[in-house]
Amino acid sequence: MLPGRTTAADRATATDRAVLTVLRDVITSAGMPGSAARAELIALLITIPGIFVLVPSLGGVGAAIVSAAAYSLSFGYLLFVCHRRFATPYSEFLLLRGSDVRWAMARVRGRRLGRRGLGG
């Protein structure tokens, strides 16, 4: 990636990493750090051979493909674990609702006014 330039793959990978971080933290705080570690292992087991196979022939595009695949599979595993652990439909993890937006906007407004905290 060149400084100042981002591609769709860069943005997708950044989004995957952000979502993975949230799911990993949720599952770790729920007392299942082993599942978070397994998700990291999945990503590692995809990344290492993928880099050796795709980067020599595709360069940076190959690295982006490998990264997206690794993060996606790790995300899928963590999503499955969260779904089972919390007995919650997948849609609750994946779909943005109006109430989610209202909650986030209230937190942003509170920070602008100098209030602290992200609760309720």
MARDRENRO-584828 format. One record per residue (C-alpha): x, z, y. Coordinates in steps of 0.001 Angstrom, whole numbers, plus 500000, padded with zeros to 6 digits. Layout:
MARDRENRO-584828
XZY;...
END
This chain:
MARDRENRO-584828
500000500000500000;501291499101503431;501178501680506239;497961501379508184;496249499207505572;493863500376502905;492155498369500236;488879498956498444;490877500215495455;492705502733497676;489427504029499075;487809504199495629;490777506083494220;490714508545497130;486993509119496573;487537509595492832;490237512171493531;488025514085495962;485117514224493526;487466515152490693;488840518020492747;485351519405493331;484306519096489680;487624520538488484;487233523536490803;483610524059489755;484409524036486053;487498526233486519;485544528812488503;482895528763485767;485539530127483404;486516526864481718;490025526074483002;490855524432479676;488323521684480389;489938521009483762;493327520791482055;491921518382479448;490627516148482246;494135516033483725;495544515226480279;493071512358479887;494244510910483205;497874511311482175;497319509642478791;495748506646480543;498269506473483377;501575506505481490;500954503631479078;498878501774481662;501752501758484141;504123500328481529;501630497647480486;500085496508483778;502624497156486534;505310494742485288;502885491822485321;500453492802488117;502545495008490391;500557497135492831;497261495681491639;498089496836488112;498898500319489406;495568500415491256;493698499346488111;495431502017486029;494805504678488654;491123503782488972;490697503796485188;492471507143484783;490489508836487534;487222507334486314;487677508542482741;488753511974483924;485698512095486205;483419511045483342;484779513823481148;484361516479483863;480876515226484662;479937515546480982;481395519076480815;479543520166483983;476311518612482694;476548520584479463;477861523833480965;475186524084483666;472357522326481757;471845520163484823;470811516493484871;473525514009485781;471486512948488803;472027516369490385;475761515691490424;475601512029491406;472749511467493853;472820512500497479;469512513992498614;468122514522502074;468495518285501640;472220517786500928;472644515862504176;470687518462506143;472828521264504664;476062519433505566;474856518648509084;473923522297509642;477431523334508570;479013520774510922;476838521904513828;477725525539513090;481438524767513206;481086522959516525;479446526072517937;482317528183516667;480490529843513781;482389530451510566;481345530200506944;479739527640504690;477199529812502909;473536529122502168;
END
